[in-house]
Amino acid sequence: MSAPIDRLAGLVAAVLILTSACSQVVSGNARPLATAPTPATPASTAQSDPAGRVAEATATALQEFWRAELPAAFGREWRDISSFTAVETQDPATPPPPCVNRAADLADQAFYCPSADAVAWDADGLIPALHDRFGPVGVAVVIAHEVGHAVQSRLGVDDQQGRDPQRFPTILLESMADCYAGAALAHFAEEPVAGLPLGLQERDKAMQALVGFRDPLGVAAGDESAHGNAFDRVSAFQDGWTEGATLCAGMTLENRTFTQRRFGSEADLARGGNLPLRELLAFVERDAAEFFGGLAPGWDPPQLSTGGACPVPELAAQGPAAYCREDGGVAVDVAALERLHEEIGDFAGATVVAGRYGIAMLDASGRSPVGTPAGAATTCLTGAYTDRLFDAAEGFQLSPGDLDEAVQVLLAADWVARDAAGASDPADHGFERIGRFRTGLLEGAAAC
């Protein structure tokens, strides 16, 4: 979050990312650094390690999926990708894959090269790291993303971009590829691939893996190299999962909202977009009270406290912040929020606290704060509150990375979706929580 510099109590050091196995951007359309060599044999390099076997199985399954899906969705026959290459980037003797000069150039990356119609990935670093951190689905989502670029090529998007690059910026192409990845993995959830479990927990892990490939803080959506922040990338994946490939192909700058931004000041850049926790809480107390108070006319929203009339176990059941029905207050566990602040970033805690103001508002307006509808509504309302901070005229407003911090805490825990009794819908996962948050962010409180 950003605030006027004269109100800062200090600076916050670098944010520790909980969910990222690596920080490199998934390279979507790799352009030849030199004359591309002859495409490799159109088959995956054999792998004996578990991560390599997952990569090979995913590549095979993706070809099978798109052989059926491209004709069904677009009336076009699928042409098999010329090569899938697992590159041993740490071996100096490894020959380079298409479109790069050296195998080492692919370290910690994966790409699709349209000129050679080739998908390649780092078999020594990236793929094992993803497998270790997220399981097989971490490998699958990255390869599915790169194959998504091959889908674009077969649908003529590369040619359209060449004719009108402003209409097809990199960030749009990356969102389309994330969307195609979601469509493919949704199919694998329905028709399982051997060695690639894809239940609801794995679906969340796929999104956690995408979080790790977000742009560095401060890259704006309009920058030439922008690939997307975590919120935009996860949103595209969700759209592909729920709506299918035809929605992905129909993405445009006119119907797609991209949310990442540059730092608004040198001071915000210096503190990495984070406020000290106590100053953050003071701003959330004021702004959340104003926003949620406006949704329940006549209600006087509470100030934050560290306790209240409710027993401590009852408050603790809701998480690092809690609504007490007995006195109408919102209590915070400062130590727990401090840990969240250090591990993810300041807006993770702001998201949790705003959720408790949402529960309090439901109670004040005559809606039950207990039950799964209450948890669903407050998650959506927290997104609507966040939208208010995009272009706040003064004081408290979003910094680069804040939406990504919201995504991370929604994936990691159900605190925002808990009702006043500390319960949440057991059928919900991070996927659903982010979807409701996104509804509020994009459509406003009336949609909640």
N, C-alpha and C positions, 0 to 999 in steps of 0.2 A: 504494500500500500504506500501511497505517497501522501505527504502532508506539507504544509508550509515549513520551510527550513528553520524559521525562528522558534518553532514549537518542538523541535527534535530534542530528545534527551540524550541521544548518542547514536552511534552507527552500529549496524548489525553486520557481522562477518558473513562469509559465504554460506549459501544454503546447502545443506546435505540432502541429496536426492535419495529417497528410500527405494525407489522402484527401478532405477536405471542400471542396466548391466554395462552399458557403454554409452558414450556420448556422441558418437558419430551419427551424422544424418544418413539415412538410407538413400543411397544415390540412385535416383530414378532413371533419368535419361543420360547415361554416360556417353560422352562424346569422345571420339578417338583422339588420343594424345599424339598419335603418329598414324601412319598407314596401318589400318587394321589387318592383322594376319588372317590367314585362311581360317574360317570357322572350324571349331573342333568337331570331333565326331558327335553327332546328335544323340548323346546319351550322357547321363550323369557319371562323374568319376566315382568308381566304386569306393565305398567307405566301410571300414570295419568297426569304427567307434559308434556308440549309440547316437550321438548328435548327427553324424554323417549319414547313418541309416535313415534317420528321420528326414533329413534334407532330401535324400534320394527318393524316399517313399512319397514325400510331399510333391516333389517335382512330377513324378509319375501320375499321382492322383490329380494334380492340377491340369495336366494335359487331358486326362480323361474327362474331367469336369467341363472344361471349355470346349472340347469336341462336341459335347451335347448342348451346352448352354449358349454358345455363340449362334448356332443356327436357330435355336428355340427363341432366343431373345431378340436377335437382330436379323435373322434370315441370311446369315453368312456362314460359309463353311470355315471351320477352324483349320489353320495351317500350323502343323506342329512347330514349336520353337526349334531352331537349328541346333542349339547346344545348351546344355546345363553343365557348368564346370565348377567343381569344388577345388579351390586353389590352395595349395599348401604354401601360404605366404611366408612362412618362416624358413623355408628351404631355398637357399640361393640358386639351386639348380632347377627349380620349378620353372617351366616355360610360362610366359605371360599368357593370360586369357585374351580373348578379343578385346580390342579397344584400349588397352593400357600397354605401357612400355615394359614394365617389370611386374612380376607377381607381387612383390612387396607393396606396390602401389594400391593394392586391393586390401591392405591390412585393415581389419575392423570394419569392413564395408561389404555391401552386396550391390549389384547393379544389373540393369538390363541395358544392353547396347543395341539400339535399333538398327545401326548400319550393318551389324553382323547377326542380328536377331539372336542374341546370346544373353543368357543369364549366368552370372558368375558370383561366387561368394567366397569369403575368407573361411576356409575350413580349419585353420589353426587357431584363430582368435575369436572372431565374431560368433560363429555357429556354436562352438562348445560353450562360450560364455552365456549365450541365450538359453541353451539347453540347461545349463547348471542353474540359472536364475529363475527361469519360468517354465521349465519342462519342455516337452516336444512342441507345444503350441507356440512357444517363443520363436522357435526355428520356423515353424510353418507360416506364421503371419508375415515374416520378413520375405520369405520366398514367394508367398502369395501376392505380396505387394509388388515385387519385381515382375511377376507374371502379369499383374494388372497393367503394367506399362506395355507389355507385349499385346494385351488386349486393345489398348489405345491405338497402338500401331496398326493393328489389323482393322480397326474401325476408321482409320484415316485421320486420326487426331494429329499425328506427327506432321502430315502434309498441311493440315489446317493451321497448325501452329507456325509452320514455315511461312505461310501466306499472311497470317495475321497474328503475330506474336503477342500483341497486347490483349487480344481476346483469349489467349490460352497461356497465361503466365505459369511459371513453374509451380506456384502454390496450388493452382487449380488442378494441374496434372497430378500432383502428389495426392491431393484429396480424392481424385478419381481412382487412383491406384489403391489407396487405403480402403475406399468403398468397394472396389472389386475384390480386395482381400476379404472384406467382411462377407460379401456374397458367397465366395468360395468356401470359407470356413463354416458358414451357416449350413451349407450343403453337406460338409463333412460331419457336422453335428448330427444331421439326419441320417446320413449314410456313412457310418464310421469307416475310417481308413485304419488298417492294421498298424499298430504302433503309434497312433495319433489320437489319444483320448481327447474328446472335445465336449465335456459337459459344461455346466454353468460356471463352475470355478475356473475351468480352463479358458472360457470366454473372457472372464475378467483378467486372467493372466495375459491373454493376447493384447488386451488394451493396456495393461501395465507395460508390456514390451514396447508398444507404440509410444508411450510416454517418454521412454528413453531416447527416442529418435526425434524429439521436438527440436525446434530451432533454438539456438542460443538466445538468452535474454536480450531484448533490445532490437532484434530483427523485426522489421515491419512487414505486414502482409504484402505490401507493394514492392518490396525489395526483389531484385532479379533472382537471387538465390534462395528466396524463402520457400520452405517446405511445409510450414505450419507449426503452430504451437500444439501442446498436448490436447487442449480442448477441441481444436478444429480437427486434429487427426483422429481422435477417438470418436468424435461426432460422425465423421465420414465413414469410419468402420461400422458404427452402429447403423447408419442408413443403409449400407450395403447388406448388413446382416438381416435387417427387418424388411427392406423393400426390394432387394435384388439388383441385378446388374443393369436393368434399364434405367433405374434412377441414377446410377453412377454415370452412365453415358450422357444423361441429360443435364449434368452439372454445368453451370455457367457462372460468370461473375455476377449476373443479375439475380440468380436464385440462391446463391451461396453466400453466407455471411462469414467473413474471416475476422477473427477477433484480436490477433496479436498486434502489438504496438511498440513503438520506440519509447525509451525513457523520456519523460517530460522535462527533466532537469538534470544537471550534473550532480546535484545533491542526491537525487533518487538513484542515479547510476552508482554513486559511491557507496551507498548502503545496500546495493543489490536489490532494491525494490522493497526492502523490509523496514518496518518501524520497530522500535523497542516494544516489548509486549505490553507494558502498562500504558504506553501512549496509544497503542493500537486499541486496547480495550476501551479507553476513554472515547476514542472516535466511534467505535462500534456502538457503544452505549448511546451516544448522541444520535448517530445516523439511523441505527436500527429502530430506536424509539420513535424517531420522526417518521420513518417509512411505515413501520407496522402500526403506529398510532393512527396514521392516516387511513388505514384499512378498517379501523374500528372506531368510528367517531365517538367521542365522549370518554374513551378509555385513556387513562394516564399510565403509559408504559413505565415499568419499574427501572430503577437504577440497578447496576450490577452490584452484587455482594459476594462475600466468600462463604455465606451460610444462609440461615433463615429458619423458618418455623418447622420445616420438614426434617425428619431424621437423616443423618448423613448417609446411611445405606440407601435410602430412597432417592436421594440426590445422585449418589454415585452410580445408580443403575442407568442413568441417562447418559453418562459419559463425562467428559471434561467440563461441560456446562449443563445446567439443569434448571427446569422450571418447577417451582414449588406451588402447588395448587392452594395450599393453606394460607399463604400470605401473598400470592401473586407475584413473587419475586423471581429473578433469574440469578442463580448462584454459579460462580466459576471456581474451578480447581486450578489455581494459578500455577502450581507445580506441573500439573499434567499439560496445561496449555503451553508452558515454557518448553517442555519436551517436544511437543508438536511443532512449536515455533522453530526450534533448533533443527529438527529432523526434516521438516518439509518446507516451512516458510510461514510468514505471518498470516497470509490469508487462509491457511488451513484452519487456524484457530478462529479467525473471523467467521468462517463458514459455519463452524460448529456453534458458536455463540449466536449468530443470526438465526440459526434453526430453532434455538430455544425461545427467542423472541417471537418466532412464528407460532410455536405451540402456545405461548402465552396469549397471543392475539386471537387464536382460535377460541380459547377459553373465554376471553373477554367479549367476543362477538357472539357467544351462544352456541358455538360448535363444540362438539366434544373433543377434548385434547387427548383422549384415550382411544386406542384402536388403530388398525392399519390405515384407514382413510386419513386420520390425523397425521400420521407419519409421512404418507404420500403427499398430502397437501403442503406440509411445512417444508419438505425437500424442494418442491416446486416454488414455494414462496421465497425460499432462500435464493434461488436463481433469479427471481424477479427483483429481490433486494440488490443482488449483485449487479444487475443491469443498471440500476440507478447510479452506480458508482463509475460507470464508463466515462461519462462526460460531465461529472459533477463540476459545477461552476467554481467552487472554491473548496479548500480544505482537503477532505478525505476523498480519494479517488483511486481507481485501480492502477497498479504498476504492471510492467511486463512480468509475466510469470504468475500473477495472482490467480488467474483462471486455471492454470496448470496445477497450482497448489490445491485449489478446490477439487479438481479432478482426482488428485492423488488421495486426498482424505476421503472422498466419496468411494473410491475403490478400496481403500484400506479398512474402513470401518463403517458401521451403520449408525453412528451417533446422530447424524442429522435427521435420519429417518425414524428415530425412536420417538415414541409417544410420551406422554407425561408419566407413564408408569415404567418407562424404561424398556418397553417392548417394541420390536419392529416386525414387519412381515417376513416370516421365514422363507417365503418364496422369492423375496427380493435379493438381488446381488448388486454389485457395483454398476453393472450394466443398466439396471432399472433406475438406480439412484441418479446416475448421471443423466439418464434420459429425462427424468422429471425435473431435475435442476435445469437442464437445457430448455425444457418447455417454458419454465418461468423466465429464464434469461431472454429468450427470443420472442415470447408471446405476451409476457407480462402477468401480473397477479390475477387478472380476470380468467386466465386459462387454468388457474390452480383450483 
